[in-house]
């Protein structure tokens, strides 16, 4: 996931946490086993040219395929 976050009361750490959570959700939606998903890449780019404090965050999460771990979490999949 790659998006721009406006820094609010939660600050920089809040934006990183939100980006990490979204990346994990994307990985699970793509078929990763939720128990094996981890953040594998996290890049922060401050955007000084905007009028309000903002940061671009790129986060990537990965995990074992749900069907490979015997969890048929996706429709049409059977545990093997």
C-alpha positions as CSV (number, residue, x, y, z in Angstrom):
1,X,0.0,0.0,0.0
2,X,1.2,3.4,-0.9
3,X,-0.5,6.5,0.3
4,X,-0.2,10.0,1.8
5,X,-1.1,10.5,5.4
6,X,-1.9,13.8,7.0
7,X,-0.3,13.8,10.4
8,X,-2.9,14.4,13.1
9,X,-2.9,14.1,16.9
10,X,-1.5,10.5,16.7
11,X,1.5,11.9,14.9
12,X,4.1,10.0,12.9
13,X,3.7,6.8,14.8
14,X,-0.1,6.8,14.3
15,X,0.4,7.1,10.5
16,X,2.9,4.2,10.5
17,X,0.6,2.0,12.6
18,X,-2.3,2.8,10.3
19,X,-0.2,2.0,7.2
20,X,1.0,-1.2,8.7
21,X,-2.5,-2.3,9.6
22,X,-3.8,-1.5,6.1
23,X,-0.9,-3.5,4.5
24,X,-1.7,-6.5,6.7
25,X,-5.4,-6.3,5.7
26,X,-4.5,-6.2,2.0
27,X,-2.3,-9.3,2.4
28,X,-5.0,-11.2,4.2
29,X,-7.6,-10.1,1.6
30,X,-5.2,-11.4,-1.1
31,X,-5.1,-14.8,0.5
32,X,-2.4,-14.7,3.1
33,X,-2.8,-16.7,6.3
34,X,-3.4,-14.0,9.0
35,X,-1.2,-15.9,11.5
36,X,1.8,-15.6,9.3
37,X,1.5,-12.1,7.9
38,X,4.3,-9.7,8.7
39,X,5.5,-6.3,7.5
40,X,8.4,-6.9,5.1
41,X,8.9,-3.3,3.8
42,X,8.1,0.1,5.3
43,X,9.3,3.4,3.7
44,X,8.5,6.8,5.0
45,X,8.9,10.0,2.9
46,X,8.2,13.3,4.5
47,X,6.4,15.8,2.3
48,X,7.7,19.2,3.2
49,X,6.1,21.0,0.2
50,X,2.5,20.5,1.6
51,X,0.9,23.1,3.8
52,X,0.0,20.6,6.6
53,X,2.4,18.1,8.0
54,X,2.2,15.0,5.8
55,X,4.1,11.9,5.0
56,X,4.0,9.3,2.2
57,X,4.2,5.8,3.5
58,X,4.8,2.6,1.5
59,X,4.1,-0.6,3.4
60,X,4.2,-4.1,2.2
61,X,3.1,-7.2,4.1
62,X,3.5,-10.8,3.2
63,X,2.6,-14.2,4.6
64,X,2.1,-17.8,3.7
65,X,-0.8,-18.6,1.4
66,X,-3.9,-19.5,3.5
67,X,-4.6,-22.6,1.3
68,X,-1.0,-23.8,1.8
69,X,-1.4,-23.8,5.6
70,X,-4.6,-25.8,5.4
71,X,-6.9,-22.9,6.0
72,X,-9.5,-22.5,3.3
73,X,-10.1,-18.8,4.0
74,X,-10.8,-17.9,0.4
75,X,-13.9,-19.0,-1.5
76,X,-13.3,-21.8,-3.9
77,X,-10.2,-23.0,-2.0
78,X,-9.9,-26.2,-0.1
79,X,-7.2,-27.1,2.4
80,X,-4.8,-29.6,0.9
